[in-house]
Amino acid sequence: MDTATASVGAGIGDLDAFYSRSYSRHRGLICEDEQDKLKNTRIAIPGMGGLGGLYGATLARTGIGRFSIADFDQFDVHNINRQYGAMASTIGKDKVQVMRDIIADISPAAEIRMMNEPVGTDNIDRFLDGVDLVVDAMDVFSQTARRIVFSNARKKGIPVFSAAPLGFSAVMFNFHPEGMSYDEFAGLKDGMTEKQMALHFICAIGAQGPHLKYMDTKGVGAEEGAAPSLGMACQIGAGMVATEITSYLLGRREPEWVPHFSQFDPYDRSYKRRYRRWGAKNPVQRLRMRVLKRMIPALND
């Protein structure tokens, strides 16, 4: 994993003074001692796409001072509608390199570890080294990698925060290392195909909610890794997660861990807090899975 401190800081003088002034407008909401705590926190973000780039930029603007970021992909034209680093000038460039430069430009004092390869069993320990918390930003169709990240974070006692865009809304679901696991919440098992796991994941977070009133789920396609998406929904998710992380790190309040989760849909003018006892084993959830299989035929093996 490559490690770098922002080279853009070379011409701005005292980086500590620059950091202090950069976040001076936080006062009244975040005090100086709390800001120092954020500065010394390391957050790992696997995935620099729709939500990952926004997580990086939002948390950098909050004052998080240490990042471990990973992605193996390059920006393409179809990313422009939602991905923070996707612009005409970045098409074809490595996502992780573009976002490393953006985070460094926002916060020159930030220490950024960068991994330009898929997260897997061979590099997960390196990726999670020294990490205080993980912000999941992996693609819906990257369930094998997601399970590796979640299970290893759990073993190391690292909480995982996550959100997913759904229509004009975002769903937030967070995992305590001693609470319900990702596999229990989504109903994942060894031997499932990527499509089967993606369907279970979508069922866990999106088989209920106001987005189903207006969203055409037939737009989900596993082969091309596509699903209906909006940049504004990603921004909502990033704001929800960054707020939860900041509150957690500063000891303001305990997050609502799964099986609690929440959905904010400004299009529907609604905010829903949900609780799913027994996770994927909830009898109602099993019924939702049957319905979802009909709604998303592309994910039926």
C-alpha positions as CSV (number, residue, x, y, z in Angstrom):
1,M,0.0,0.0,0.0
2,D,1.4,3.4,-1.0
3,T,1.6,6.0,1.7
4,A,1.7,9.7,1.1
5,T,1.2,13.0,2.7
6,A,-0.2,15.7,0.4
7,S,2.5,17.1,-1.8
8,V,0.2,20.1,-2.4
9,G,1.0,21.2,1.2
10,A,4.6,22.1,0.2
11,G,3.9,25.7,-0.6
12,I,1.4,26.6,2.2
13,G,3.7,26.8,5.2
14,D,2.8,25.4,8.6
15,L,0.5,22.4,8.0
16,D,-0.8,22.4,11.5
17,A,-1.7,26.1,11.3
18,F,-3.3,25.4,8.0
19,Y,-5.3,22.6,9.5
20,S,-6.5,24.7,12.4
21,R,-7.7,27.5,10.2
22,S,-9.3,25.1,7.7
23,Y,-11.7,23.8,10.4
24,S,-12.1,26.9,12.5
25,R,-15.7,27.3,11.2
26,H,-16.5,24.1,13.1
27,R,-16.3,26.0,16.4
28,G,-19.7,26.0,18.2
29,L,-20.3,22.5,16.8
30,I,-16.9,20.8,17.2
31,C,-14.4,22.1,19.7
32,E,-10.6,22.1,19.3
33,D,-10.0,19.0,21.4
34,E,-12.6,17.2,19.4
35,Q,-11.1,18.3,16.2
36,D,-7.7,16.9,17.3
37,K,-9.4,13.6,17.9
38,L,-10.8,13.6,14.3
39,K,-7.3,14.6,13.0
40,N,-5.8,11.5,14.6
41,T,-8.5,9.0,13.4
42,R,-7.8,6.6,10.6
43,I,-10.7,5.6,8.4
44,A,-10.6,2.9,5.8
45,I,-12.7,3.3,2.7
46,P,-12.9,0.3,0.3
47,G,-14.3,1.6,-2.9
48,M,-13.8,5.1,-4.4
49,G,-16.9,5.2,-6.6
50,G,-20.4,6.5,-6.0
51,L,-20.3,6.7,-2.2
52,G,-16.6,6.1,-1.6
53,G,-15.4,9.3,-3.2
54,L,-18.1,11.3,-1.4
55,Y,-17.1,9.7,1.9
56,G,-13.5,10.6,1.3
57,A,-14.2,14.3,0.4
58,T,-16.9,14.7,3.1
59,L,-14.7,13.2,5.9
60,A,-11.7,15.2,4.7
61,R,-13.8,18.4,5.0
62,T,-14.8,17.2,8.5
63,G,-11.1,17.0,9.5
64,I,-10.4,13.3,9.5
65,G,-6.6,13.2,9.2
66,R,-5.8,9.6,8.2
67,F,-7.2,7.6,5.4
68,S,-6.7,4.1,3.9
69,I,-8.4,4.0,0.5
70,A,-8.7,1.2,-2.0
71,D,-10.0,0.7,-5.6
72,F,-8.8,-1.1,-8.6
73,D,-11.0,0.6,-11.3
74,Q,-10.8,3.6,-13.5
75,F,-13.4,6.3,-14.1
76,D,-15.7,6.0,-17.0
77,V,-18.3,8.3,-18.6
78,H,-21.2,6.5,-17.0
79,N,-19.8,7.4,-13.5
80,I,-20.3,11.1,-14.0
81,N,-23.9,11.1,-12.7
82,R,-22.9,10.2,-9.2
83,Q,-19.2,9.7,-8.5
84,Y,-17.3,12.5,-6.9
85,G,-14.0,12.1,-8.8
86,A,-15.7,11.4,-12.2
87,M,-15.2,14.4,-14.6
88,A,-14.4,14.8,-18.2
89,S,-10.7,15.3,-17.2
90,T,-10.5,12.1,-15.1
91,I,-12.0,9.6,-17.6
92,G,-9.7,6.6,-17.8
93,K,-7.7,7.5,-14.7
94,D,-7.4,5.3,-11.6
95,K,-10.2,6.1,-9.1
96,V,-8.0,5.7,-6.1
97,Q,-5.3,8.0,-7.4
98,V,-7.8,10.7,-8.4
99,M,-9.5,10.6,-5.0
100,R,-6.1,10.5,-3.2
101,D,-5.2,13.8,-4.9
102,I,-8.6,15.3,-4.1
103,I,-8.5,14.4,-0.4
104,A,-4.9,15.7,-0.2
105,D,-6.0,19.0,-1.9
106,I,-8.8,19.4,0.6
107,S,-6.6,18.5,3.6
108,P,-2.9,18.8,2.9
109,A,-1.9,17.5,6.3
110,A,-3.8,14.3,5.8
111,E,-1.8,11.0,5.7
112,I,-3.3,8.8,3.0
113,R,-2.5,5.1,2.4
114,M,-3.6,4.1,-1.1
115,M,-4.2,0.6,-2.5
116,N,-4.7,0.3,-6.3
117,E,-5.9,-3.3,-6.3
118,P,-9.0,-5.3,-5.2
119,V,-9.4,-5.9,-1.5
120,G,-9.1,-9.6,-0.8
121,T,-7.8,-12.2,1.6
122,D,-4.2,-11.6,0.6
123,N,-4.2,-7.9,1.5
124,I,-7.0,-7.3,4.0
125,D,-4.7,-7.3,7.0
126,R,-2.5,-4.7,5.3
127,F,-5.5,-2.6,4.4
128,L,-7.0,-2.6,7.9
129,D,-3.7,-2.0,9.7
130,G,-4.1,0.7,12.3
131,V,-7.7,1.5,11.2
132,D,-10.2,2.9,13.7
133,L,-13.3,2.3,11.6
134,V,-14.3,1.2,8.1
135,V,-16.7,3.0,5.8
136,D,-18.1,0.4,3.3
137,A,-18.3,1.8,-0.2
138,M,-18.1,-1.3,-2.3
139,D,-20.3,-2.1,-5.2
140,V,-23.6,-4.0,-4.8
141,F,-22.2,-6.7,-7.0
142,S,-18.9,-7.1,-5.1
143,Q,-20.3,-9.2,-2.3
144,T,-17.3,-11.6,-1.9
145,A,-15.0,-8.6,-1.3
146,R,-17.6,-7.0,1.0
147,R,-17.8,-10.2,3.1
148,I,-14.0,-10.3,3.4
149,V,-13.9,-6.7,4.7
150,F,-16.8,-7.1,7.1
151,S,-15.6,-10.4,8.6
152,N,-12.0,-9.2,9.1
153,A,-13.1,-5.9,10.6
154,R,-15.3,-7.8,13.0
155,K,-12.4,-10.1,14.0
156,K,-10.3,-7.0,14.6
157,G,-13.0,-5.2,16.6
158,I,-13.5,-2.5,14.1
159,P,-17.0,-1.1,13.5
160,V,-18.2,-0.7,9.9
161,F,-20.5,2.1,8.8
162,S,-22.4,1.8,5.5
163,A,-25.1,3.4,3.3
164,A,-26.6,2.6,0.0
165,P,-28.5,4.9,-2.5
166,L,-32.0,3.8,-3.3
167,G,-33.9,6.0,-5.8
168,F,-33.9,9.5,-4.4
169,S,-33.1,8.2,-0.9
170,A,-30.3,6.6,1.1
171,V,-30.4,3.7,3.6
172,M,-27.8,3.7,6.4
173,F,-26.9,0.5,8.3
174,N,-24.0,0.2,10.7
175,F,-22.3,-2.8,12.3
176,H,-20.8,-3.1,15.7
177,P,-18.1,-5.8,15.9
178,E,-19.9,-7.5,18.8
179,G,-23.4,-7.2,17.3
180,M,-25.2,-8.8,14.4
181,S,-22.9,-9.7,11.6
182,Y,-23.2,-8.7,7.9
183,D,-23.9,-12.3,6.9
184,E,-26.7,-12.5,9.5
185,F,-28.2,-9.2,8.5
186,A,-28.2,-10.0,4.8
187,G,-28.6,-13.8,5.0
188,L,-25.4,-14.6,3.1
189,K,-23.8,-18.0,3.1
190,D,-20.7,-19.7,1.6
191,G,-21.5,-21.2,-1.8
192,M,-23.8,-18.4,-2.9
193,T,-23.2,-16.9,-6.3
194,E,-22.5,-13.1,-6.6
195,K,-26.0,-12.6,-8.0
196,Q,-27.6,-14.5,-5.1
197,M,-25.6,-12.5,-2.6
198,A,-26.5,-9.2,-4.4
199,L,-30.2,-10.1,-4.2
200,H,-30.0,-10.9,-0.5
201,F,-28.2,-7.6,0.1
202,I,-30.8,-5.6,-1.8
203,C,-33.5,-7.4,0.1
204,A,-31.9,-6.6,3.4
205,I,-31.7,-2.8,2.7
206,G,-34.3,-2.1,0.0
207,A,-37.2,-4.6,0.1
208,Q,-39.3,-2.0,1.9
209,G,-39.4,1.7,1.8
210,P,-40.8,4.7,-0.2
211,H,-38.5,4.2,-3.1
212,L,-40.5,1.2,-4.2
213,K,-43.4,3.6,-5.1
214,Y,-41.4,5.2,-7.9
215,M,-38.4,3.1,-8.7
216,D,-38.3,0.7,-11.7
217,T,-36.3,-2.3,-10.3
218,K,-36.0,-3.9,-13.7
219,G,-33.2,-1.5,-14.3
220,V,-30.9,-3.6,-12.1
221,G,-28.5,-5.7,-14.2
222,A,-25.8,-8.0,-12.8
223,E,-23.9,-8.6,-16.0
224,E,-23.1,-5.0,-16.6
225,G,-23.0,-4.2,-12.9
226,A,-25.7,-1.6,-13.3
227,A,-28.5,-0.3,-11.1
228,P,-30.6,2.9,-11.3
229,S,-28.6,5.6,-9.4
230,L,-28.6,9.3,-8.7
231,G,-25.8,11.5,-7.5
232,M,-28.1,13.3,-5.0
233,A,-28.9,9.9,-3.3
234,C,-25.2,9.3,-2.9
235,Q,-24.7,12.7,-1.3
236,I,-27.5,12.0,1.1
237,G,-25.9,8.7,2.1
238,A,-22.5,10.3,2.6
239,G,-24.0,13.0,4.8
240,M,-25.8,10.5,6.9
241,V,-22.8,8.3,7.4
242,A,-20.4,11.2,8.0
243,T,-22.7,12.6,10.7
244,E,-23.0,9.2,12.4
245,I,-19.2,8.7,12.3
246,T,-18.5,12.2,13.7
247,S,-21.1,11.7,16.5
248,Y,-19.6,8.3,17.3
249,L,-16.0,9.4,17.3
250,L,-16.7,12.4,19.6
251,G,-18.7,10.3,22.0
252,R,-21.9,12.3,21.4
253,R,-24.2,9.3,21.1
254,E,-24.1,5.6,20.4
255,P,-25.1,4.7,16.8
256,E,-28.1,2.5,16.1
257,W,-26.4,-0.7,15.1
258,V,-28.1,-3.3,12.9
259,P,-30.7,-4.8,13.1
260,H,-31.6,-1.1,13.4
261,F,-31.2,0.9,10.2
262,S,-32.7,4.1,8.7
263,Q,-33.8,5.6,5.4
264,F,-34.1,9.2,4.4
265,D,-36.1,10.0,1.3
266,P,-36.5,13.7,0.6
267,Y,-38.4,12.9,-2.6
268,D,-41.0,11.1,-0.5
269,R,-40.5,13.7,2.4
270,S,-39.9,10.9,4.8
271,Y,-37.4,9.6,7.3
272,K,-37.8,6.1,8.5
273,R,-36.0,4.3,11.4
274,R,-36.4,0.5,11.2
275,Y,-35.7,-2.5,13.3
276,R,-35.5,-6.0,11.9
277,R,-35.4,-8.6,14.6
278,W,-33.4,-11.7,13.6
279,G,-32.1,-10.0,10.5
280,A,-32.5,-12.1,7.4
281,K,-34.2,-14.8,9.4
282,N,-37.2,-12.6,10.1
283,P,-40.3,-14.3,8.7
284,V,-41.5,-11.2,7.0
285,Q,-38.1,-10.7,5.4
286,R,-38.4,-14.1,3.8
287,L,-41.7,-13.1,2.2
288,R,-40.0,-9.9,0.9
289,M,-37.4,-12.0,-0.7
290,R,-40.0,-14.0,-2.7
291,V,-41.5,-10.7,-3.9
292,L,-38.1,-9.2,-4.8
293,K,-37.1,-12.2,-6.9
294,R,-40.1,-11.3,-9.2
295,M,-39.3,-7.6,-9.1
296,I,-35.6,-8.1,-10.1
297,P,-35.5,-10.9,-12.7
298,A,-31.9,-10.2,-13.7
299,L,-30.7,-11.5,-10.3
300,N,-32.5,-14.8,-10.4
301,D,-30.1,-17.6,-11.3
